[in-house]
Amino acid sequence: MAISLAADYPKEVYRCSSYVCKCITELCRHKLSQTNALYTEFNASNEMPSPEDLFARLLVLLHNPLSRGQLATQILTVLCYLGQLFPRNLSLFWEDEVPKMKAYISDPEDLKQDSTYQEIWDNMIINFLAESLDVVNDNVWVISLGDAFARQYDLYATSDGHSALLHRCLGMLLQKVDDRIYVREKIDLMCRHSSMSIPVNRLGLAQGIGLVSHLDTVLEKLKNILENAGQSALQRFLSFFSFREKVEDVDDTYAALALMYGYAARYAPSTVIEARINALVGTDMLGRFLHVQHPTAKQAVITAIDLLGRAVISAAEIGISFPLQRRDQLLEYVLTLMGRDQSDDLVDFSIELLQTQTVALSACTTLVSIEPRLPMETRNRVMKATLGFFALPTEPSNIVESLITNLIILLGAILLTSGEDGRSRAEQLLHILRQLDPYVSASAEHQRRRGCVAVHEVLVKFRNLCSGGFGASGSYPTLSLKHIDQGGPRGSSSLPSAFVLPNRDSLSLGERIMAYLPRCADTDDEVRKVAIQIIALFFNISLSLPKQKTSANDIDLESSYGALSSLEDIVSIIRRASVDQIEVFHRVVSSVCILLSKDELVVLLHSCTLAACDKVKQSADGSIQAIIVFIIRRGKDLREADVLRTTQSLLSSAIALTDKHSRQEVLNAISCLAENTNHIVVFDEVLFVAGRDICTKDITRIRGGWAIQDVFYVFSQHKVLATLFLEYILSILHKEPVATNDSEKGEINSESSADDCILQATMFALNAFLRGGGKVGKQAVEQSYPSVLSALILKLGGLHGLAELGRNELLRSLLIAFQSFCDCVGDVEMGKILARDGERTEKEKWIDLVQEVACSSSVKRPNEVLPTCVILSKSLDRNQRAEREAAAAALSEFIRHSEKEPALLEQMVEELCQHVTDDSPTVRSLCLRGLVQIPESHILNYIQQVLGVILALLEDATESVQLTAVQCLLTVLNVSEQDAVDPILISLLVRLRNLQISMNTKMRSNAFAAYGALSAYGAGSQHHAFLEQIHATLPRLILHLHDNDLSVRLACRNTFQLLAPLMEVDGLSSLLNKQYFTSDRRSDYEDFIRDLTRQLCRLSPVRVDSYLESAIQAFDAPWPVIQANAVCLVSCMLSFLDDQRFLAPYFSQVFAMLVGRISQSPEAVVRAAASSALGLLIKRSNMLKSLSSRFDRTDPSQSSQHGEPHAKTSSELQEEAAAKPNGAQGEQ
């Protein structure tokens, strides 16, 4: 039977091994009971195998602990019974060890639960062999046993796990042999009886070679195998096209070599481990294996690198610490073989690749867990290459789950072995957690679950570090995987804990809590549970860390520990089906609200955008509700800057969300923020974002609608905020733009582009408020009617000023808002006025528009006139000219409807009087028009003030203002009393005389008309002075009776008729009743002049002299017809004067002027008038000469004494000459 165990039988006989072992056991027991020497009988037979062969055979057969018939147990029993065949000390050793091995495999079902049972069992066998060899300590017996092992190779196929175990057994035995030749021979034997294409055999061979302690011999063999592979880089490339199987053979060889390389380090004796590892790494043999293609070959190379690292860890565990040379390079090798070094995209989910990546992650964990410390660049490289695995699909579940577990362990290792002190470890923690954020908030449920589990595990590691403390300089021992799981031992430090530990602020609690809070409302139960655990763990850690002095007093420890206890209670009940998950979430939010410091709360709110836009709608809604709770309960803790940034975050959320319900929740949060903090800051930011969007985007095409408009709607519908927001909008409209001022005119030239954007947004906000405010908004508008109307009127003026420069877009926006206002308050008439004339940009038109709007408002809402006027009156002091003009225009209309408000009327009169000196001519004119429109029942109370203003403005530098003053004078004189006019009557006449020569026909006509209107006051105390002013103005009045402009002619005729009775000239009134006075024909006018001058020449010489001087000055008038009229008037007056001494100076002067006009004037009417006048003067001159000669022939004394009854005066002679048919006048 013993022979059957050692014989070279086919594999079919192996299944009988258990029965053979039972038989041997019974025989041995029977022999021993008969006290027969088993060893003697065994040696007596020449056919019996040697004890070494039996031991080798039985040891290899132990490989499968779960084989039928409990073969392993039977073999162990046989070994004990055959103990007599072996050295006694070995037999005694087996008696102690065999029961331990039996105990491990005694329960097959329990053994199956452990996936690593086979590896553990094989290691037990190898250790059993190693200790047996140490017990025997006989080189001859060891060599004999080695030969026995060598003979076993023929019994097993290379695909059998027994063959792999045989490699390891022989390798362990060679470790005990010093004969290098023997060792080399047996290594060759092992390689000859191996198949590197079979993974299990390849692994066994590698482990066996690794167990051989003769490094030089092993390296020599490895080198020979590598050379015999016979593949250069070029040969390998060409083999892709012809000999694919050859490529795979080479991969298998390289895989085996790599494993041999790794196990040579892993099994190195402790006395030489550092030297061996350094020597192995120094060869850089692994770098030559990076081009392997087959997944199992890659896994083998990665495993070899992992073994190097584990060897370093094992050495550290026994107190031999040293850094691994080229550690970062080895990490690069692993990442290269893993196949994720170029991209984060997951393109291959094959099982082989996933297995390779799983092994690679384990190797990365090993490498980052040892010294030297992991540099930041390498850390980032590793994380970039590995974190994408969290996005793997769930199938194949067993492999993917193992890979994810390895990845989480790797992250824990990175955390534990990076950083130099507590603060740097905290920074490392945050870096890892931020890299995990995309998976924590992923749309896929399994990714969120993985991300949360990873965060929780990393936090547990960090908590353990905090509990154990940090080394003062960040030093840490070399950590095994066991150490990694347990957080590592505490580093020695003599420095205070405040220096060693990170402070609370370094955890960025606000940001982190906001990242995990949405998961507490997740749709997945497991995610919710882990997320709550994460938050509880964060606060658990934070409460154990030192705080900065500035925030130490910000935290109530008693309340904080109570809230933390509540969180931990929630964790314990979260899985109960009866628990209301909404209630659980609210409890979490309440606890977090208490646990956060002020600064952490601020950061949390700043970080709310991603949470509010979470890919899981339930989580997003929960996050927004949490934000609202935080704002309501702790909004008072927020500074203005905090409110601003929180508003920015919430607006970003609203803009990013397209779901109406979720967006509405965010809008409610914004309203809550405005209600519970500084609403001005919130409104400012909303308006700024609106302005930016309007100026940079097409808001009509934004997907999901423009979020800012929704914000406006929410504000306008909010019971508290509606009034506040409307007041804010109006304050912006009232706000004067920052612009460049003209130093001379004081006018605003332009607004900045930013101001335009804000103004556009403001008007858009107002329009939204008026259109979408509903009952709440309408009520706010009704309550603020005067403010809204005043703001719109003022801005209407300001924007018309810009529209005149071609910038119409702002005006259009305002008109839209204005129309919305009309619709909101139900003023249809005002809306029609705006629709008709709103976009007309001429100043006169928009001034009229403002006045019509004011009139409509006064009629529709008379009770609102008073408050509206109060606002507009103050606006007369504004810097922007166009807004002052709009205010003045509105006031000039509103004053007509202030009859029932005497106090208001008095205030308005005072304001208007003050601003008649405004630098804007339009304002001056409008203020005056307003004063003139004082209700008739009150006008007499203010008539002197009004007349004083008119008097001042008659001398205004701007003609339009002067014209307004003249027109207003005509209006006021209808209600003015004598006492009011008398003091300024002469001043008025003087100023009006100056305006009668204006080139403006309206000015001339109104000035003459006003002159006539003042005739009603000529009979008063100023009669004499008034009469002098009439005579001084009479020549001009006569000349303009035949003005080119009809209105001027009519005004002069009317004025002449009013003044004639006061002039005290005989026969003058009768002339005015003749037909030629009202005729527009020139001949009729000249006839009138002839008759008029005959009457005027009878006045005193002084008066006539003044007439001639005025008329001669009119020769240079700017109007040709007036020049002709002056020529006619002067010639007629000279022709009717008798005193030669008086005529002489004028004759020569006028004669010369007439000659010049005839030869130089371009106007026919002037030349004709001059020719006629010259003829008339020549005749008059000839007549005077004839009379003079007649007087000379007669004795003057005689003539004077006796008189000549038939002598005629010169004027009579002139009349006779004029009556002759051939006279000069008749010729003309």
Long-range contacts (C-beta under 8 A, 24 or more apart in sequence): 1-27, 2-42, 2-48, 2-49, 2-54, 3-47, 3-48, 3-49, 5-49, 5-54, 5-57, 5-58, 5-61, 6-49, 6-53, 6-54, 6-57, 8-154, 8-155, 9-155, 11-157, 15-68, 17-61, 17-71, 17-75, 18-67, 18-68, 18-69, 18-70, 18-71, 18-74, 19-69, 21-71, 21-74, 21-75, 21-77, 21-78, 22-74, 24-78, 24-81, 24-82, 25-74, 25-77, 25-78, 25-81, 28-78, 28-81, 28-82, 29-81, 32-81, 37-84, 38-82, 38-84, 38-85, 39-84, 39-85, 42-85, 50-144, 50-148, 51-82, 51-85, 51-86, 52-141, 52-144, 52-145, 52-147, 52-148, 53-148, 53-151, 54-82, 54-85, 55-79, 55-86, 55-145, 55-148, 56-145, 56-148, 56-149, 56-151, 56-152, 56-169, 57-148, 57-152, 57-155, 59-125, 59-128, 59-129, 59-169, 60-149, 60-152, 60-156, 60-162, 60-165, 60-166, 60-169, 61-162, 62-121, 62-125, 62-165, 63-121, 63-122, 63-125, 63-161, 63-162, 63-165, 64-161, 64-162, 65-104, 65-105, 65-108, 65-111, 65-117, 65-118, 65-121, 66-105, 66-108, 66-111, 66-112, 70-105, 70-108, 72-105, 73-102, 73-105, 73-106, 76-101, 76-102, 86-136, 87-135, 87-136, 87-138, 87-141, 89-135, 89-136, 90-132, 90-135, 90-136, 93-131, 93-132, 93-135, 94-132, 97-128, 97-131, 101-128, 118-161, 122-165, 122-168, 125-165, 125-169, 126-168, 126-169, 126-172, 126-211, 129-169, 129-172, 129-173, 130-172, 130-175, 130-176, 133-172, 133-173, 133-176, 134-176, 139-177, 139-178, 142-173, 142-176, 142-177, 143-177, 143-179, 143-182, 145-173, 146-170, 146-173, 146-174, 146-177, 146-182, 146-186, 149-173, 150-186, 150-189, 153-189, 153-193, 158-193, 158-194, 158-195, 158-198, 158-201, 159-195, 159-198, 159-200, 159-201, 161-200, 161-204, 163-193, 163-194, 163-201, 163-204, 164-200, 164-201, 164-203, 164-204, 164-205, 164-207, 165-204, 166-204, 167-194, 167-201, 167-204, 167-205, 167-207, 167-208, 167-209, 168-204, 168-207, 168-208, 168-211, 169-208, 170-208, 171-207, 171-208, 171-209, 171-210, 171-211, 171-212, 172-208, 172-211, 174-211, 174-212, 174-213, 174-214, 175-211, 175-212, 175-213, 175-267, 180-214, 180-217, 183-212, 183-214, 183-217, 184-217, 184-221, 187-212, 187-217, 187-218, 187-221, 188-221, 191-221, 191-225, 194-256, 196-249, 196-252, 196-253, 196-255, 196-256, 197-248, 197-249, 197-252, 199-296, 199-300, 202-252, 202-255, 202-256, 202-259, 202-300, 203-259, 203-300, 205-256, 205-259, 205-260, 206-256, 206-258, 206-259, 206-260, 206-262, 206-263, 206-300, 207-259, 207-263, 207-267, 209-260, 209-263, 209-264, 210-259, 210-260, 210-262, 210-263, 210-264, 210-265, 210-266, 210-267, 210-307, 211-263, 211-267, 212-264, 213-267, 213-268, 213-269, 215-264, 215-268, 215-272, 215-276, 215-279, 218-260, 218-264, 219-264, 219-279, 219-283, 222-257, 222-260, 222-261, 222-285, 225-253, 225-256, 225-257, 226-253, 226-254, 226-257, 226-285, 226-288, 229-253, 229-254, 233-291, 236-291, 247-293, 248-293, 248-294, 251-292, 251-293, 251-294, 251-296, 251-297, 252-294, 252-297, 254-288, 254-289, 254-292, 254-297, 254-300, 254-301, 255-289, 255-292, 255-294, 255-296, 255-297, 255-299, 255-300, 255-301, 256-300, 257-285, 257-289, 258-285, 258-286, 258-289, 258-300, 258-301, 258-303, 258-304, 259-300, 259-303, 259-304, 259-307, 261-285, 261-286, 261-304, 262-303, 262-304, 262-305, 262-306, 262-307, 262-308, 263-304, 263-307, 265-307, 265-308, 265-311, 266-307, 266-308, 266-310, 266-311, 266-314, 268-311, 270-315, 270-318, 270-320, 273-311, 273-314, 273-315, 273-320, 274-315, 274-320, 274-322, 277-308, 277-311, 277-312, 277-315, 277-324, 277-325, 278-325, 280-308, 281-308, 281-324, 281-325, 281-326, 281-330, 282-325, 284-326, 286-330, 286-333, 287-329, 287-333, 290-333, 290-336, 290-337, 292-337, 295-350, 295-352, 295-353, 295-355, 295-356, 296-352, 298-337, 298-338, 298-339, 298-356, 299-355, 299-356, 299-359, 301-333, 301-337, 302-334, 302-337, 302-338, 302-356, 302-359, 302-360, 302-363, 303-359, 303-363, 305-330, 305-333, 305-334, 305-363, 305-367, 306-359, 306-362, 306-363, 306-366, 306-367, 309-363, 309-366, 309-367, 309-369, 309-370, 310-366, 312-370, 312-478, 313-366, 313-369, 313-370, 313-478, 313-479, 313-480, 313-481, 314-480, 315-478, 316-370, 316-477, 316-478, 316-479, 316-480, 317-480, 321-371, 321-477, 321-478, 322-371, 323-370, 323-371, 323-372, 324-367, 324-370, 324-371, 324-372, 327-367, 327-370, 327-371, 327-372, 328-375, 328-378, 330-367, 331-364, 331-367, 331-368, 331-378, 331-381, 331-382, 332-381, 334-360, 334-363, 334-364, 334-367, 335-360, 335-364, 335-381, 335-382, 335-385, 338-385, 338-386, 340-385, 340-386, 340-388, 341-385, 344-384, 344-387, 344-388, 345-388, 346-388, 346-389, 346-391, 346-392, 349-392, 349-393, 351-396, 351-399, 354-392, 354-396, 354-399, 354-400, 354-403, 355-399, 357-389, 357-403, 358-399, 358-402, 358-403, 358-406, 361-386, 361-389, 361-403, 361-406, 361-407, 361-409, 361-410, 362-406, 362-409, 364-410, 365-406, 365-409, 365-410, 365-413, 365-481, 365-484, 366-481, 368-410, 368-413, 368-414, 368-417, 369-413, 369-416, 369-417, 369-478, 369-479, 369-480, 369-481, 369-483, 369-484, 370-417, 370-478, 370-479, 371-478, 373-417, 373-418, 373-420, 373-474, 374-414, 374-417, 374-418, 376-418, 379-414, 379-418, 379-428, 379-431, 382-410, 382-414, 383-411, 383-414, 383-432, 383-435, 386-410, 387-435, 387-436, 387-439, 390-436, 390-439, 390-447, 390-450, 390-451, 390-454, 391-439, 391-442, 391-444, 391-447, 393-446, 394-446, 404-450, 404-454, 407-454, 408-453, 408-454, 408-457, 408-458, 409-481, 409-484, 409-485, 411-436, 411-454, 411-457, 411-458, 412-457, 412-458, 412-461, 412-484, 412-485, 413-479, 413-484, 415-458, 415-461, 415-462, 415-465, 416-461, 416-465, 416-476, 416-479, 416-483, 416-484, 416-487, 416-488, 417-476, 417-479, 419-474, 420-473, 420-474, 421-470, 421-471, 421-472, 421-473, 421-474, 421-499, 421-500, 421-502, 422-466, 422-470, 422-499, 422-500, 422-501, 422-502, 422-506, 423-502, 423-503, 423-506, 424-474, 425-462, 425-465, 425-470, 425-474, 425-502, 426-462, 426-502, 426-506, 426-507, 427-506, 429-458, 429-459, 429-462, 429-507, 430-506, 430-507, 430-508, 430-512, 432-458, 433-458, 433-512, 433-515, 437-515, 437-610, 440-515, 440-516, 440-519, 441-515, 441-518, 441-519, 441-610, 441-614, 441-615, 442-615, 443-615, 443-616, 445-523, 445-524, 445-527, 448-519, 448-522, 448-524, 448-527, 448-616, 449-524, 449-526, 449-527, 449-530, 452-516, 452-519, 452-526, 452-527, 452-530, 452-531, 452-534, 453-530, 455-516, 455-530, 455-534, 456-530, 456-533, 456-534, 456-537, 459-534, 459-537, 459-538, 459-541, 460-537, 461-487, 462-541, 463-487, 463-537, 463-540, 463-541, 464-488, 466-501, 466-502, 466-541, 466-544, 466-545, 467-544, 469-493, 469-497, 469-500, 469-501, 470-500, 470-501, 471-500, 472-499, 472-500, 497-546, 498-546, 501-545, 501-546, 502-545, 503-545, 503-546, 503-547, 503-548, 504-542, 504-545, 504-546, 504-547, 504-548, 504-551, 504-597, 505-547, 505-548, 505-551, 505-599, 507-538, 507-541, 507-542, 507-545, 508-603, 509-538, 509-539, 509-542, 509-596, 509-597, 509-600, 509-603, 509-604, 510-596, 510-599, 510-600, 510-601, 510-602, 510-603, 510-604, 510-605, 510-606, 510-607, 511-603, 511-604, 511-607, 512-538, 513-538, 513-592, 513-596, 513-600, 513-604, 514-603, 514-604, 514-607, 514-608, 514-610, 514-611, 514-623, 515-607, 515-610, 515-611, 517-588, 517-589, 517-592, 517-611, 517-622, 517-623, 517-626, 518-611, 518-614, 518-616, 518-619, 518-620, 518-622, 518-623, 519-619, 520-584, 520-585, 520-588, 520-622, 521-581, 521-585, 521-618, 521-619, 521-621, 521-622, 521-623, 522-616, 522-618, 522-619, 523-616, 523-618, 523-619, 525-574, 525-575, 528-574, 528-581, 528-584, 529-571, 529-574, 529-575, 532-567, 532-570, 532-571, 532-574, 532-584, 532-588, 533-571, 535-567, 535-588, 535-592, 536-564, 536-567, 536-568, 536-570, 536-571, 539-563, 539-564, 539-567, 539-592, 539-595, 540-564, 542-595, 551-597, 551-598, 551-599, 554-597, 554-598, 554-599, 555-597, 556-594, 559-594, 560-594, 560-595, 562-594, 563-590, 563-591, 563-592, 563-594, 563-595, 564-591, 564-595, 566-590, 566-591, 567-591, 567-595, 585-622, 585-626, 586-629, 589-625, 589-626, 589-629, 589-630, 590-629, 592-626, 593-629, 593-630, 593-633, 593-634, 596-630, 596-634, 598-634, 598-637, 601-630, 601-634, 601-637, 601-638, 602-637, 602-638, 602-639, 602-642, 602-645, 602-646, 604-630, 605-630, 605-631, 605-638, 605-642, 605-645, 605-646, 605-649, 606-642, 606-645, 606-646, 606-649, 607-649, 608-646, 608-649, 608-650, 608-653, 609-649, 609-650, 609-652, 609-653, 609-656, 612-650, 612-653, 612-657, 612-662, 612-665, 612-666, 612-669, 613-653, 613-656, 613-657, 613-662, 617-659, 617-662, 620-657, 620-662, 620-665, 621-661, 621-662, 621-665, 624-653, 624-662, 624-665, 624-666, 624-668, 624-669, 625-665, 627-669, 628-668, 628-669, 628-672, 631-669, 631-672, 631-673, 631-676, 631-677, 632-672, 632-676, 635-672, 635-673, 635-676, 635-677, 636-676, 636-677, 638-677, 640-678, 640-681, 643-673, 643-677, 643-678, 643-681, 643-682, 644-681, 644-684, 644-685, 646-673, 647-673, 647-681, 647-682, 647-685, 647-686, 648-685, 648-689, 651-685, 651-686, 651-689, 651-707, 651-708, 651-711, 654-707, 654-708, 654-710, 654-711, 655-707, 655-708, 657-704, 657-707, 658-703, 658-704, 659-704, 660-704, 663-704, 663-707, 663-710, 664-710, 664-714, 667-707, 667-710, 667-711, 667-714, 668-714, 670-711, 670-714, 671-714, 671-715, 671-718, 671-721, 674-715, 674-721, 674-724, 675-718, 675-720, 675-721, 679-721, 679-724, 679-725, 679-728, 680-728, 683-715, 683-724, 683-725, 683-728, 686-711, 686-712, 686-715, 687-732, 687-758, 687-761, 687-762, 687-765, 688-758, 688-761, 690-761, 690-764, 690-765, 691-754, 691-757, 691-758, 691-759, 691-760, 691-761, 692-757, 694-757, 694-760, 694-761, 694-764, 695-753, 695-756, 695-757, 695-760, 708-761, 709-764, 709-768, 712-764, 712-765, 712-768, 712-769, 712-772, 713-768, 713-772, 713-773, 715-769, 716-768, 716-769, 716-772, 716-773, 716-774, 716-776, 716-777, 716-780, 717-772, 717-773, 717-774, 717-776, 717-777, 718-776, 719-776, 722-769, 722-773, 722-776, 722-777, 722-779, 722-780, 723-780, 723-783, 723-784, 725-765, 725-769, 726-769, 726-777, 726-780, 726-781, 726-784, 726-788, 727-784, 727-787, 729-762, 729-765, 729-766, 729-769, 730-784, 730-787, 730-788, 730-791, 732-758, 732-759, 732-762, 733-759, 733-762, 733-763, 733-766, 733-791, 733-792, 733-794, 733-795, 734-791, 734-794, 736-878, 736-879, 736-880, 736-883, 737-798, 737-880, 739-880, 741-879, 745-919, 746-879, 746-881, 746-919, 747-881, 747-919, 747-920, 748-801, 748-879, 748-880, 748-881, 748-882, 750-802, 750-805, 751-802, 756-810, 759-810, 760-809, 760-810, 760-813, 763-795, 763-810, 763-813, 763-814, 763-816, 763-817, 764-813, 764-817, 766-817, 766-820, 766-821, 767-813, 767-816, 767-817, 767-820, 770-817, 770-820, 770-821, 770-823, 770-824, 771-820, 771-823, 771-824, 773-824, 777-824, 778-824, 781-821, 781-824, 781-825, 782-825, 785-825, 785-861, 785-864, 785-868, 786-864, 786-867, 786-868, 786-870, 786-871, 787-871, 788-821, 789-821, 789-857, 789-864, 789-868, 790-868, 790-871, 790-872, 790-875, 790-890, 792-817, 792-818, 792-821, 793-850, 793-853, 793-854, 793-872, 793-886, 793-887, 793-890, 794-872, 794-875, 794-878, 794-883, 794-886, 794-887, 795-883, 796-846, 796-849, 796-850, 796-853, 796-886, 797-846, 797-850, 797-882, 797-883, 797-884, 797-885, 797-886, 797-887, 797-889, 798-880, 798-882, 798-883, 798-886, 799-882, 800-841, 800-843, 800-846, 800-882, 800-886, 801-880, 801-881, 801-882, 803-839, 803-841, 804-841, 804-843, 808-839, 808-841, 811-838, 811-839, 811-841, 812-839, 815-839, 825-861, 827-856, 827-857, 827-860, 827-861, 829-856, 829-859, 829-860, 830-856, 830-857, 830-860, 843-885, 843-922, 847-885, 847-889, 847-922, 847-926, 850-886, 850-889, 850-890, 850-893, 851-889, 851-890, 851-892, 851-893, 852-893, 853-890, 854-889, 854-890, 854-891, 854-893, 854-894, 855-893, 855-896, 855-897, 858-893, 858-894, 858-896, 858-897, 859-897, 862-897, 862-900, 865-894, 865-897, 865-898, 865-901, 865-904, 866-898, 866-901, 866-904, 868-894, 869-894, 869-895, 869-898, 869-904, 869-907, 869-908, 870-904, 870-907, 873-907, 873-908, 873-911, 876-911, 876-914, 876-915, 876-918, 876-923, 881-919, 881-920, 881-922, 881-923, 884-915, 884-918, 884-920, 884-923, 885-920, 885-922, 885-923, 885-926, 888-912, 888-915, 888-918, 888-922, 888-923, 888-926, 888-927, 888-930, 889-926, 891-926, 891-927, 891-930, 892-926, 892-927, 892-929, 892-930, 892-933, 893-930, 893-933, 895-930, 895-931, 895-933, 895-934, 895-935, 896-933, 896-935, 898-935, 899-935, 899-937, 899-938, 902-938, 905-934, 905-935, 905-938, 909-934, 909-942, 909-945, 913-945, 913-949, 916-949, 916-952, 916-953, 921-956, 921-958, 921-960, 921-961, 922-960, 924-953, 924-956, 924-958, 924-961, 924-964, 925-960, 925-961, 925-964, 928-953, 928-961, 928-964, 928-965, 928-968, 929-964, 929-968, 931-968, 932-968, 932-971, 932-972, 936-975, 939-972, 939-975, 940-975, 940-977, 943-972, 943-975, 943-976, 943-977, 943-980, 944-980, 946-972, 947-972, 947-976, 947-980, 947-981, 947-984, 948-984, 951-984, 951-987, 951-988, 951-991, 954-988, 954-991, 954-992, 954-995, 955-991, 955-994, 959-998, 959-1000, 959-1003, 962-995, 962-998, 962-1003, 963-1000, 963-1002, 963-1003, 963-1006, 966-992, 966-995, 966-1003, 966-1006, 966-1007, 966-1010, 967-1006, 969-1010, 969-1013, 970-1006, 970-1009, 970-1010, 970-1013, 973-1010, 973-1013, 973-1014, 973-1016, 978-1017, 978-1020, 981-1014, 981-1017, 981-1020, 982-1017, 982-1020, 982-1021, 982-1022, 985-1014, 985-1017, 985-1018, 985-1020, 985-1022, 985-1025, 985-1026, 986-1022, 986-1025, 986-1026, 986-1029, 988-1014, 989-1014, 989-1026, 989-1029, 989-1033, 990-1029, 993-1029, 993-1032, 993-1033, 993-1036, 996-1033, 996-1036, 996-1040, 997-1036, 997-1117, 999-1118, 1001-1043, 1001-1045, 1001-1047, 1001-1048, 1002-1047, 1004-1040, 1004-1043, 1004-1045, 1004-1048, 1004-1051, 1005-1045, 1005-1047, 1005-1048, 1005-1050, 1005-1051, 1006-1051, 1008-1037, 1008-1040, 1008-1048, 1008-1051, 1008-1052, 1008-1055, 1009-1051, 1009-1054, 1009-1055, 1011-1037, 1011-1055, 1011-1059, 1012-1051, 1012-1054, 1012-1055, 1012-1056, 1012-1057, 1012-1058, 1012-1059, 1013-1058, 1015-1055, 1015-1058, 1015-1059, 1015-1062, 1016-1058, 1018-1059, 1018-1062, 1019-1062, 1026-1062, 1027-1062, 1027-1063, 1027-1064, 1030-1059, 1030-1062, 1030-1063, 1031-1063, 1031-1103, 1031-1106, 1031-1107, 1032-1106, 1032-1110, 1034-1059, 1034-1063, 1034-1107, 1035-1107, 1035-1110, 1035-1111, 1035-1114, 1035-1129, 1036-1110, 1036-1114, 1038-1089, 1038-1092, 1038-1125, 1038-1129, 1039-1111, 1039-1114, 1039-1117, 1039-1122, 1039-1125, 1039-1126, 1039-1129, 1040-1122, 1040-1125, 1041-1077, 1041-1085, 1041-1088, 1041-1125, 1042-1080, 1042-1082, 1042-1085, 1042-1121, 1042-1125, 1043-1119, 1043-1121, 1043-1122, 1044-1119, 1044-1121, 1046-1080, 1049-1080, 1053-1077, 1053-1078, 1065-1095, 1065-1096, 1065-1099, 1066-1095, 1066-1098, 1067-1095, 1068-1092, 1068-1095, 1071-1095, 1082-1165, 1085-1125, 1086-1128, 1089-1125, 1089-1128, 1089-1129, 1089-1132, 1090-1132, 1093-1129, 1093-1132, 1093-1133, 1093-1136, 1094-1132, 1094-1136, 1096-1133, 1097-1133, 1097-1136, 1097-1137, 1101-1139, 1101-1142, 1104-1133, 1104-1137, 1104-1142, 1105-1142, 1107-1133, 1108-1133, 1108-1134, 1108-1146, 1112-1146, 1112-1149, 1112-1150, 1112-1153, 1115-1153, 1115-1157, 1120-1161, 1120-1163, 1120-1165, 1120-1166, 1121-1165, 1123-1157, 1123-1161, 1123-1163, 1123-1166, 1123-1169, 1124-1163, 1124-1165, 1124-1166, 1124-1168, 1124-1169, 1124-1170, 1125-1169, 1127-1154, 1127-1157, 1127-1166, 1127-1169, 1127-1170, 1127-1173, 1128-1169, 1128-1172, 1128-1173, 1130-1173, 1131-1172, 1131-1173, 1131-1174, 1131-1176, 1131-1177, 1132-1176, 1134-1177, 1134-1180, 1135-1176, 1135-1177, 1135-1180, 1135-1214, 1136-1211, 1136-1214, 1138-1209, 1138-1210, 1138-1211, 1140-1184, 1143-1184, 1147-1177, 1147-1181, 1150-1177, 1151-1177, 1168-1228, 1171-1228, 1172-1224, 1172-1225, 1172-1228, 1175-1224, 1175-1225, 1175-1227, 1175-1228, 1176-1224, 1176-1225, 1178-1224, 1179-1214, 1179-1217, 1179-1223, 1179-1224, 1180-1214, 1183-1210, 1183-1213, 1183-1214, 1183-1217, 1184-1210, 1187-1213
